[in-house]
Amino acid sequence: MDVNGTVAEGFEPVREAFVRNFETLGERGASVAVYRDGQRVVDLWAGTKDVDGTSPWEHGTAQIVRSATKGVAAAVLLLLHQRGQLDLDAPVGHHWPEFKARGKERVLVRHVLNHRAGLPVLDHPLTPEQALDPLRGPAAVAAQAPVWEPGTDHGYHALTYGWMLDELVRRVTGQGAGEWLAAQITGPLGLDLWLGLPESEAHRVGRAGRVEGPEPTGGLRARPKRSVTEAYEDPASLTRRAFAAITPFPDQNDPAYRAAALPATNAVATADGLARFYATLIGDTAGASRLFTPETVELARAEESAGPDRVLVVGTRFGLGYMLHGSASPFLAPGSFGHPGRGGALGFADPGSRIAFGYVTNGLRKTVTADPRAQGLVRAIRQALGL
């Protein structure tokens, strides 16, 4: 495998793991980046730009990262809180009066981030065309009744998370989450990371698609236990309904879908853009001061929800907007926080080791959280650090 890029001395195991992904795990095209103490120590790419093509993956090739978007979008609400513009313990309806309908008066801003709002499903799913309208998704959630008492339990809000977050940002700032992110974070930092892909950058994005590979271990596996399988197969389950809030699911290669801003599912990034985003959350990077104060970092990674997830039907752990290290979403260490994307992508930060990580791929596996390709790379970082 012809692998391009560089690794700093001591991080050679990451390159070896990256090569193995192509040789044994069916990787088609991918990139990985790692920062330590704000400096890039791994920057690798290989394969083809399109999952079904022959043009080579280049430095700067980007991919849709699916639910890894959630960790990027969460930073918007946490920064608004850090700046005193948003109270995490205020009712959502304080900023968004229409949201109070049908028993949602007690839903707090923090419930949006920790998946305790009780709103993972829509009784009337949106079409792909409706989902691209920035007003339709929030209006549908505002009209929805909770399926459990808000604040009393948690379950992954696969799609509705994005509409709630986007409307909160819009009500507080007058901008959608994608606009605010571009104006306040990714634009000033020069990150190759977009929530709402500009037409000028569309040529850089590879075509993603399904790939097969050896069965993974851990996390939400390709052959999960029977209860998980049944939940995904049952049209009436919260699992099936949560992922069907847009029906049918949009074509993620559609330029119109990539150009929209759906803060739960459709950010586009390079591995370096994703890794440097997380690096700048926890520390200074070249030309940029850290975004999160130490107190905000603790908000991101302090456990807010843990145990059986009413949607994913396995044990999950969440901070405010971020998945936390655990069996369903293994990161580098217990203090890590970040978010996987269904099918492969992963971004996270580990303040203890001062590591930030980004991995993007055009080959989407069946995994929901612990993709074996990303996990192999994370294990290699542990090896490099002697953890």
PyMOL commands that set and color helices and strands:
alter all, ss='L'
color gray80, all
select helices_A, chain A and resi 12-24+66-82+92-95+97-100+109-114+128-131+136-142+160-173+177-189+199-204+226-233+238-243+255-259+271-282+294-301+372-385
alter helices_A, ss='H'
color red, helices_A
select strands_A, chain A and resi 4-7+29-36+39-47+63-64+193-194+209-210+268-269+305-308+315-318+323-324+337-340+346-350+355-361+363-364
alter strands_A, ss='S'
color yellow, strands_A
deselect
rebuild
show_as cartoon
